[in-house]
Every structure is written in structure tokens, then in C-alpha cells.
């Protein structure tokens, strides 16, 4: 070791980083960008937003929605990313370091994500079910010749031979008709109607939930398995997914 002259600073020893202090990094910038986009643009934007837009006035709904996104949504989203980038901790620890009273915000963030995953994963399981059922020559929701169909089921039809000709109007609004696809979804898939019922009224309620739909249980379990293996190695795996 070299001797230090009078007035010189002592050499600073380099601290050894512990294994748990090492921070995971993204493999590429594109992985981080795609993960953030996937976090921001979820089923609420793709599946739920058109419904809310239609229910609340159509195009007029876009004006307050855009203003709230710019005033509140984007700043809060950026703040969440900035806090996570700076503190490098979870939601509870990050808000606890800002102010101990703010730990409740961190717990709320976790609980919101926890409960949101329940119905979002169910919707994904629905899509997975229809995806698997589509690998058949005859789609089960395309016709009314199934055991669960009622007498009020109808199959949509069209005629490609004639153009620009008026047809005799039929008032079908009061007939209680239901399409084959709708009956498949409510009666066969969700099991909300009794099989073989003459009409399409709901037979099951919160007091009578019926038996488990094992096809749905399998699809939901498969969705959770896919989510687990997409995240079990951290951001290096989730970025590629």
C-alpha cells in the first residue's frame, strides 16, 4: 500500500454489492417500451372503452375523456413510472419512504391490481375458449341445431344473388328471438339458462349459481399458468413476452 502524504484524502473502499441489491435491467429499450404500452393499453381500453363511449354519448364522450387523460391520466402514469425508477422498490415501500402515512396508497395499488386480474383473466379465458372451439369444421355458435337451443333461436342468413332490392319488413322486436351465437354464449358457455328451456330467460341467479363449468375452469387455469411462466424470471422474461 502507498503511504498518503499529509493533506491527502484517504482512499475510498469500493462497497461490494450484495446479491439482493443487484438490479435487473431490461435487455433492450424496445422490451421496456412494449411492456409499458402493454401496461397502459389493456382490456379496459380495447374491450371496455368502446362500450363506455357508446353508452355515454358517442363522440361527445371523447372530449371530457381526452381532457382527463391529459390532465390526470398521463401525469399520474408518468409519476408512477418515475417513482418506481427512482426508488427501485415496490409500491408499499416506495410510498412509505415518501411518507409513512402513504403506505396505504401502496396497499391500494396492490389490491386494485389483484382484484382487476380476476375479471380480466376471466375475459382472456373466454377468448381462449372460443379460440379452441373454433378449430372445428362446424362452429357450435353458428346454428340452432344443438341440444341447448330453444324454439326462439334463429340463424342469421343473407342472399348474395339479389342487389338493391327492398324486402318485406318483418317486426321481430317483439318476438323474443335470440341469435344462435347469443344462445351459445349464455346457455351453453356461461350456463345462465336452463338447457331445453322454451325461452331465453335467465334461470340461474346469485342464490342458484349452478355447477362448475369445467371447460371454463380449465381455460382459466391455463391463463394463470401462462401468466406465471411469463413473469417467473422477472423483466427479462416479461420483456420478451
Secondary structure, DSSP 8 states (H G I E B T S, - for coil): -----TT-----------GGG-----S-HHHHHHHHHHHHSSHIIIIIHHHHHHHTTTHHHHHHHHHHIIIIIHHHHHHHHHHHHHH-S-HHHHHHHH-GGGHHHHHHHHHHHHHHHHHHHHHHHHHHHHHHHTSSSS-TTS-S-STT--TTEE-----SS--S--------TTTT-EEHHHHIIIIIIS--S-TT-SS-----BTTB--S--HHHHHHHHHHHHHHHHHHTTTHHHHHH-
